[in-house]
Amino acid sequence: MKAVRWAAVLIVLAAIAAGIGARAALATLDQPSALTSPLIYQVPAHAKFAQVAAELNTRGVIAHPRIWRWYARWQGKASSIKAGEYSIAPGITPRRLLEQLIQGQVVLHAFTIVDGWQVRELLEALRHSTELRATLPAVVPDLMQRLGAKDPHPEGQFLPETYKFPAGTTDLALLALAHAALVRELEAAWSGRDARLPLRTPQELLTLASIVEKETAQPSERARIAGVYVQRLLTGMRLQADPTVIYGLGERYDGDIRSADLRTDGPYNTYTRAGLPPTPIALAGAAAIRAAAHPDITGDLYFVASGRGDGSHVFSKTYEAHSQAVSQYLQTLRRHDTAAKP
């Protein structure tokens, strides 16, 4: 208590010494700054409050730095300001600015991981980001080990969404956030999954979700497409999912899947191998994960693009009905090709 009272005496004496009454001195804490546009200001790590007050005075933010400094000490807050990048708003008062610095209300930057990206696309986007501090090499064979994760394969292990972070955040720290978010989403989906799912582990659920993610951009179709693949697994039918074949082709994929590609065996060829591929094939978003955990199992075993141009599909329970849907789709394509010719 003595220290607090002594600090109060000091601020009064300082104000009197400057020719300002105590009441007038305190009133300056609620006077808007002269800023006319936002100011980005970096509080260095371990910065002294006196240094910050002097710099903000030079930049026209704090008109009475000595009063602001003594007020912060009186309140016991001078040593509580957080380092970081701040956006100081026009007209902010010294009292409000002090709270902003104490609460660490720093500028937050954003990075979006896109649904359906592969890990290589994510790493490429990170390398080109101007908001993150680059620490990862061009090739990262031990990515999951760097994150302290058990699964050695990185595909599918990061949740697509927009992440907010302060300046100075590293690319690896952003990946840690995205992986932690994926783990939380996957654990929640697995614990509440449909009891009929013929899946043994959360990672198998993630693999199924990645296929769903690549098969449709229509939110209303995700659960139904998941249902088709679950139905195939339940009946012992091969998944025959084109996106897994494309993933297996890697850089050899040129935009077309050929009959030879479907016949060439490999771990990701679900035409030649039964069950799920060994890993996810893309970054599955939360909606795809939830759809895979709660598939719409209707007995449908097939689907083909509708040809309506909206990314929708036609679903069928029998091969005969599916063949008819495929024929209609091909007829639609031919009509469009004919209409497009001069």
C-alpha positions, 0 to 999 in steps of 0.5 A: 500500500505504501508503494501505491500511495507513494506512486500517487504522490509522484504523479501529482508532483510530476503534474505540478512540476509541469504546471498542470493540476492533478485533475487536468493531468488525469484528464489528458488520459481520456483525450483522443489522439491527434492521429488521422489514420491508423498507425502500425506500431511494433512493440519490441520484445522486452521494451521499456514502457518509457521507450514506448511512451517516448516513441509514441509521443514522437509519432503524435499518438501520446501528447503527454508521455510523462503523465501516461508513463506515471499513470501506468506505473501508478496502476502497476501496469507499466511492466505488463505491456505485450510485445507485438504489432499493433494497429493504433486507431485514430482518436484513441485515448491514452487510457484505451491504448494502455489497455490495448498494449496490456491485453496484447490486442495485436494485429492478426494476419490470416492464412487460408488452407483450401479444402481439397489441397494436397500437402505439396500445394499447402507447402507451396502456398506457405513458401509464397506467404508474405505474412509468415516467417519461413523456416521450412526447407523446400523439401520436408521429408520429416514434416510430421516429426517436426510437429511431434506427430505420430503419423509419418505421412503428412497428407490429410493431416491439416484442417482447411480453414482460415487461421489468424496469427500475430506477426512473426509466426513461423510456417511450422507454427501455422502447420502445428495450429492446422494439425491440432485443429484436424486432430480435434475435428477428427476425434469429435467426428470419430467419437460420434460416428455412425455405428454402421461404418466399416472403419477401424480407425480415425485415420481410415475415416479421414481417408474416406473424407478426403475421397469425398472432398475430391469427389464433389464441391456440392455441400448437399451431396457430401453425405450421399457420396460418402454413403456410396463408398460406405455401401461399397465397403459393406458389400465388398465392392472395390471403391473404384474412385478416380481421385485415388487413381489421380493421386497415385499418378502424381505428376504423371497425371495430365488431366485425363485418366486412361484405361491403362491407368485404371488397370495399372496396379498401385497402392492408390488404385482402388480399381485394382485393390480392395478397401481404402488407399493407405493414406488420405489423398487430400486435405479434407475440410470439416464438412467432408469429415462430418459427412464421412462420419455420418454418411447417407446410406441409401443403397446407392452404389454408383454416381456420375456427373449430371452434366448440368454444369453445377457439379451435381451427380446422378446416383443409382442403386444398380449398374443398369441404372448407372449405365443409363445415367452415363449414356445420358451424361455423354449425350449431354456432353455431345449436345454441348460440343455441337452447340459450341461449334461455329 
